[in-house]
């Protein structure tokens, strides 16, 4: 750069000719040098943009991977919790429903001293709803189960 800028005679008299797309361009040494500087600056700007885009996409992939791992861990914990609850349910014997006792809460809306749930003349008789078959399926990997409860 110093040699080109100090040698004013060479810079002003010596020209370089280039033909691009059938068009003739003539540059002095100084003009050619500054054209090279501008080309280098554009190249560095393009490299900077490319690397910043690569960093941004890598950060996005890292974030997506972390959220997938977190979701997978959450599903694994829920499946394990479900299995533990199923084991407890299978281990617990089925006990018949016990009739209302003195320790159970008493529902006596008509205040006659008798629990309204066992009384035939309760103000709001209990309505039996027929049980419907469920088409719901378990979510955590047990889709093929044939016994729906």
JOWOKA-V982865 format. One record per residue. N is the residue number from 0. RES is the residue in three letters. PHI is phi as a letter, one per 40 degrees, with the letter a starting at -180 (* if undefined). Layout:
n: {N/N}
res: {RES/RES}
phi: {PHI/PHI}
//
This chain:
n: {0/1/2/3/4/5/6/7/8/9/10/11/12/13/14/15/16/17/18/19/20/21/22/23/24/25/26/27/28/29/30/31/32/33/34/35/36/37/38/39/40/41/42/43/44/45/46/47/48/49/50/51/52/53/54/55/56/57/58/59/60/61/62/63/64/65/66/67/68/69/70/71/72/73/74/75/76/77/78/79/80/81/82/83/84/85/86/87/88/89/90/91/92/93/94/95/96/97/98/99/100/101/102/103/104/105/106/107/108/109/110/111/112/113/114/115/116/117/118/119/120/121/122/123/124/125/126/127/128/129/130/131/132/133/134/135/136/137/138/139/140/141/142/143/144/145/146/147/148}
res: {UNK/UNK/UNK/UNK/UNK/UNK/UNK/UNK/UNK/UNK/UNK/UNK/UNK/UNK/UNK/UNK/UNK/UNK/UNK/UNK/UNK/UNK/UNK/UNK/UNK/UNK/UNK/UNK/UNK/UNK/UNK/UNK/UNK/UNK/UNK/UNK/UNK/UNK/UNK/UNK/UNK/UNK/UNK/UNK/UNK/UNK/UNK/UNK/UNK/UNK/UNK/UNK/UNK/UNK/UNK/UNK/UNK/UNK/UNK/UNK/UNK/UNK/UNK/UNK/UNK/UNK/UNK/UNK/UNK/UNK/UNK/UNK/UNK/UNK/UNK/UNK/UNK/UNK/UNK/UNK/UNK/UNK/UNK/UNK/UNK/UNK/UNK/UNK/UNK/UNK/UNK/UNK/UNK/UNK/UNK/UNK/UNK/UNK/UNK/UNK/UNK/UNK/UNK/UNK/UNK/UNK/UNK/UNK/UNK/UNK/UNK/UNK/UNK/UNK/UNK/UNK/UNK/UNK/UNK/UNK/UNK/UNK/UNK/UNK/UNK/UNK/UNK/UNK/UNK/UNK/UNK/UNK/UNK/UNK/UNK/UNK/UNK/UNK/UNK/UNK/UNK/UNK/UNK/UNK/UNK/UNK/UNK/UNK/UNK}
phi: {*/c/c/c/c/c/c/c/c/c/c/c/b/c/b/b/b/b/b/b/f/f/b/c/b/b/b/c/c/c/c/c/c/c/c/c/c/c/c/c/c/c/c/c/c/c/c/c/c/c/c/c/c/c/c/c/c/c/c/c/c/c/c/c/c/c/c/c/c/c/c/c/c/c/c/c/c/c/c/c/c/c/c/c/c/c/c/c/c/c/c/c/c/c/b/c/c/c/c/c/b/c/c/c/c/c/b/b/c/c/f/b/g/b/c/c/c/b/c/c/b/c/c/b/c/c/b/c/b/c/c/b/c/c/b/c/b/c/c/c/g/b/c/c/c/c/c/c/c}
//
